[in-house]
Amino acid sequence: MIVQLLFIDIIRQVFSLFYVILCISVIVYNANMQIGCEYMKACAILGFSVRKAAECQESNISYSALKKLLFFQLEHLIEQEFVTHFLCGLSVGAEMLASELILELKENHPYVTLESIIPYETQASRWSEPLRDKYFNIAARCDKETLLQKHYSPDCLYKQALYMIDKSDIIISAWSHPTKQMARAISHAHEIGKRVIELVPKPAIK
């Protein structure tokens, strides 16, 4: 009888110890998840756009310089600042370039996600065929696509910028001479306390 009671008492102690360990494990896991979520950040890229393909060739020195700056900045944000989600438009120029670089970086950082923010449904309808193909190829490889409105409006790009700013912790601004609307959007980002990285392309060497 005494042996049975001792055995039952040992079993109870073992289960009590197991329960304590389980509770501690859950607490530690939840704490780590919370810390991880606090560190994970989102970044939006706002940049100049060009309508002619000839203006966006890599033979342009300022474009090549911007490509290097963007790549190193994006890589730094991913590896050093815990940025895991990027929001980007697909206008020809800095935004399309940034999207391509993020997709390239995803090969070594598969946890990174890219969301394309489309200002209106027919954005690329009047582009040249090669640019349209490039546009749809990038869009198909994005993790998520967000369409803001069906039809074009004069303020659609401004709305696009505000949307990306609102959804992000960090904003990369790749403008040498921003439009009035983009200047307003960037000022808004500063006003609401968002971190803005001014990544201005160098002028081409002639």
Buried (B, 14 or more C-beta within 10 A) or exposed (E): EEEEEEEEEEEEEEEEEEEEEEEEEEEEEEEEEEEEEEEEBBBBBBBBBBEEEEEBEEEBBBBBBBBEBBBEBBBEBBEEEEBBBBBBBBBBBBBBBBBBBBBEBBEEBEEBBBBBBBBBEEBBEEBEEEBBEBBEEBBEBBEEEBEBEEEEEEEBBBBBBBBBBEBBBBBBBBBEEBBEBBEBBBEBBEEEEBBBBEBBBEEEEE
